[in-house]
Amino acid sequence: MHRSTDRILTTHTGSLPRPAGLVEMHAARESGQPVDSAAFAGRIRTAVADTVRAQAAAGIDVVSDGEMGKPGFFQYVRNRIAGLDGIDRTPAPFNLDPDFPGFPEWRTKYRGAASLYAGGRPLCTGPLAWKDRAALDTDLANFKAALAGANVAEAFVPSASIGIIAQRIENHYYPSYEDYVHAIAGVMRDEYQAIAAAGFVLQIDAPEMCIDRNRPPYIDKPIGDFRAVMELWVEALNGALAGIPEEQVRFHMCWGNQEGPHVRDVPLSEIADIMLKVHAAAYSVEASNPRHAHEWRVWQHVKLPDGKVLIPGVIDSTTNFVEHPELVADRIETYARIVGREQVMAGTDCGFGTGAGSVQVYPPIVYAKLHALAEGAAIATKRLWGR
């Protein structure tokens, strides 16, 4: 994994807006409608190539494939893993109101990625095993092809965490939640290993580490109960990462990629120590949205391990404001003063396309924001290195 040894490197959180045509293809496939396989594959391939070029043009150093081949940051697993074939048409517990107490009308205005569950959410109804490993191999091949000749420093591939799958796809097969978590780890290990073997940095996307504090069954329980399940997720994840050098792993957690009140978000200070137990070289956290921008202070008291990298989100991913580069530089410098300039990589709070059907930021503005990120990193570099 590259470090900011002589300048502040830039990256983002993985998902980017999918182009017109591809969104409709994903939506049709997820709802069970027929999709021309060759046309779908070709559209993904060109979309990956286009987004890599766009990231490089914006000045991003460490790029992704934008998750063009996936309908959502974790939803893709139901198409690739056998045993997730059941259909649950009951209301999703993670879409209930407790995240927005005191704002009863907000939910009717909120637009999430519900379209990805057209026809009902998946259920685990049988033993987990790969049924479409070729889809992963195709994603990796498309990305490698798109990177040929690209002027970037490094490339990463996002992958769903153990915990987010366990929390979003209910278990109706394994005898216990713990058994289910470890079964997920057993199958996802193959994906993690394949990404690393292909030479990419593996990013684990784990929003459950924050947002599920606000969901049943943990919302009204002591923080210790939630920390205990976090420990289970991390233990299972570390087992699945066994054999992959930490230098090839980065870990992202967030409080949900939606504009909203966020008044019951668990403080970073209450969970940062468990995040740091993940066997990764870098940790990506939200740092610019109005509910968490103050949490740079956490790192004055929580020690970032020597040699590890912090990727604070210095660009918000839910609004159409394009941050001023001077503000971006200020945010970068704040973290650099605390953990050291070589241990900071400038990132975004979350992805800009976590679900194919969920668009909060106008796509051209996404790349304007990424350009502002690169400009801010250049300003911070001049100040931090004195040149």
N, C-alpha and C positions, 0 to 999 in steps of 0.2 A: 504494500500500500504506500502510495506516495505521501510525502510530508511537505509541509510549507517551510522548506529549509531555507529558501532565499526569497520567497514571495508567498502571499496568501493565495492558496489554491481555492478554486470554486467548484461547487457541485450542486446537486439538488436532491430531491427525495425519491425520484424514480419515475412516477407516472406523469405523463404529459397529455395534452388534449389529442384525441384521435381525430383524424380528418373526416370530412363528410364522406359518406359512402361506407367507410369502415364502421362507424358507429351503428348505422342501420343494419349492417351485416351481423355485427355482434348481437344486437337486439333481436334480430330474427332468429339467430341460432339459439339464443337463450330461451326464447319462447317456443322453440320446437318447430319453427317454420323451416322449410327447405332452403338451403343456401348452396350456391354453386361452389364446390370445394376449391376448384382451380382459381376461380375469380377471388375468392376469399383469401387464399394463400398468397396470391399475387398482390392484393391490396395491402396485406400486412407487410409483405416484403418491401414494397415501395414506401410505405409509411415509416418503417424503421429507418430506411436510408434517408428519407427526408428529415426525420426528427434528429438524427445524428448530425446531419449537415447544419440544421438550424441551431442546435446546441453549440456546435463549434463556432458558428458565425456570431452567436451571442457572447462568446468568450468564456464558455464553461469548460473547465479543465477535465473534470471527472464526470463522464456522461453515462446515460443508460439508453436502453432501446425504447424508452417511453412506455413500456408495457403494451405496445401496440397489439400483440398477439393475445392479450387477455381481456376478458370482459370486465374485470375488476381485480383489485389488488389481492384478494383471496378467493373470490368467487370462481376463479378458473379451476380450482382443484376438483370441483364436482364433475367437470368434463374429463378429467385426467385420472381420477382415482376411483376404482370400483369400491362399492360399499356405501356410497353416498347417493344412492339412487331413490331413496324415499322422498315423498313430497309432504311438506308441512304447510298447511294453509291457515294455521292459526296466526294471530298477530305476533310479530317478532318481539320478544321481550326487550331487545336492545333498542327498539323504536318507541318505547313507552314514554310517558311524560316526566318521570322523575328527574330527567336531566334539565328540565325547564320549570322548576317550581315557581309559582307566582306569575307565570306567563301562559295562561291556559289557551290563548288563541295563537300562540307562536307555532305550535305543531301544524296547524292547518296551512301556515304560510311556508313552512320549511320544505325544501325540495331536496331529497336525498337520492340514493341510488336504488329505490324500490323497484324500478323497472327491470333491474337485473334479476329479480326474483319472480318474473312473470310466470304465472301458473303455480306459484308456491315455492317455498324455500326447500333446499335439500335436507334430507335426514340421513344419518348413519343407520343403515338397516342390515349391514352385513360386514364381513371382514374386509379391512382396508388392504388394497393392493393396486398396483399400477394397471391401468387399462389403456392408457394412451401416453406412453413415454415418448413417442415420436413427436408429440406436440412440443415438449420441452426441447428435444434435439433440434427441432425446426427453429424455435425461438433463438437458440444459441447460434445456429448457423446463419440466420438472418442478421443477427447482430454482428457477428464476425465479418460478414460480407460488407455491411454498412460501414464498419470501422476502417476498412482498407483505404489508406490514403488520408484518413481524417486527421486533422491537426488537433489532437487531444492528448492529455497526459495519461489517462487511465479510463477504464470502463468498469461499470458495476451492473449487476443484475439483481433486482428485487425478488424476494420470495416470501411467501406467507409464513408467519410464525406458527409454532405448535399451538400456542394459546389462542390465537385469533380463530383458527379452524375449530378448536374445541368449543369456543364460546359462541360461534356463529352458526355452527352446524350441530344440532343436538344429537346426542347418542341414544339410539334405541336398540343397540346390539350388545355392546360390551358390558360386563357385569358391574363396572364401577366407572366413575369419572376418571379416576387415576389410570385405570386400564385403557380407557379411550385415549387419554393424553399420550400414553406411551405407545399406543398403536399408531397414532398420528406421527409421532416422532420416528417410528420405524420406517414408515413409508416416505416421509418428507426428507429423511436422511439421504435417500437416493437423489432427490432434486438438489439438495445442498452440495452433495459430493460432485454431481455432474457439472454444476456451475463453476465450482472451484477447479475441477479438472480441465475445464475448457479455458482456464487462464483468467477468468473474470474475478473481480471482487464480488463476494456474495453479500447482499444486504438483506437482513431479516426485518420484515415489517411487523411490528408488534404494538399496535395501538391499544390492545386489550390491557397492556401494562398500566395504562392510565384510565381509559374511559370506562372500563368495567367496574371500577370503584363506584360508579354512579348507576349501575344496573343491578337488577336482581341477580343473585341473592345477596349481594354485598352492600347495597346502598344503605341499609339501616343497621349494618353490623359493625363491630369495632374494626379499626384499621388493621389490627393484627390478623383478623380472618382473611382480609384481602391480601395482605403480605404473605400469608401462608400459601395461598393459591399461586401467587406470583412466584414464590420459591419453587413450587411444583413445575410451573411452566419453564422456568430457567433451568432446572435440573434436567428436564426432558430435552430441552433445546441443546444444552451443552452435550448431552449424550449423542444427539443427532449430528452435532458438529465435530465429534471426535475424529481426529485424523486430518482435519482441515487446519492449516496454520492460522493462528489468530490474525496474522497480517493480511489474510484474504477475507476477513469478515468485518462487516460494520453492522451496527444495530440501530434501528430507528424506532422510537416510540413517540406517541403524540396523544393529544386529548380529543381527537376527532376532527376531521377536516371539514368542519362546517361553521359558517358564521352563525353565532347564537350567543345566548347569555353566558354559558359556561360557569355559572355561579357556584356550582358544586364540584368543580374540578379538584381532584386530589392534588395537593401541593407537591411539586417536584422534590422538596426536601424530605417528604415522607417515603419516597420510593427510590430515590437516586442510588442508594447503596445496593439495592437488589439489581437494578439495571447494570451496575458495574460488575456484577458477578457473571454476566454473560461473557463467554470466551470470544471476545472481539477486540479488534485494534482501535475501533472508532465508535463513537456513540453520537447519534443524531437526535437532537431534541428541539422542540419549539422554543423560540426565544424572541419573537417579534410581535406576536399578536397581543392585543391589549390586556389579556388575562394572564399572560405569562412573561411579558417582556421584562418584568422586574426580577425574574428568577436567576439572573446572572449572579446575584448575591449568594445563591446556594453554593457556588464553586469557591467562595471564600472560606467555606467551612467543610465542604465535602472535597476530599483530595482526589483529583483525577490521577490515576496511577501513572507512574513514570512511563514515558514512551507511548502512552495512549493518546488518541486524538479526539477532540470534541468538535462536533459539527453543529454549531448553533444555527437555528433558522434566522437569518438576518433579513429575509424577505417573507412577507406574509403570503399565504396561498389561498386565501378566501375572499380577498377584495380586489377591486380593479384599480386601486391606487398603485401607481408606479413609484416606488420608494426613491427618494433623492439619493444619489450616490454618496453624498456627504453623510447622510444618516446611516447608510449601510456601513460606511467606513467607521463611524462612531461606534456602532454595535460590534463590529469586528474588533476594534481596538479595546473595547471594554473587556471582552473575553481574553484577548491576548495579554493584557496586563495582569490578569489573574492566573491563567494556566500556562502562559508562555506562547509566544507567537508561532513556534514550530508545532505546537499542539492544537492549533486551530485551523479548521477548514471552513470556509464560508458556505452555508447551505440555505435551504428553504424550510419553512415550518413543516410542510407536508407536500404531498403530490398535487399536481394540477389536473389530474385525470384519474382519481382513485376508482371511479366507476365510468364505464364507457358512456353511460347516459346521464352523467352528472357533470354539469358545466357551471362553475361559479365565476370563473375569470375568462373573459373574452380571449380566445386563443392568441390573436396577435399581441394582446397585452401581456400574456404569459411570457413571450419572448422579450418584450420590452422590459419586463421585470427582471428577467435573467440577465439582460444586458446591463441593467442598473446594478445588479449583483456584481458583475465582473468589473464595472467601473468603480464601484465602491471598494472592491478588493484591491484594485490598483492604487487608489488613494491611500488605503490603509498600509499597503506595502511601502509606499514612499515615506510614510510617517514612522513605521515600525523599524524599517531598515535604514532610514535616513538617506534614501536615494530615490 
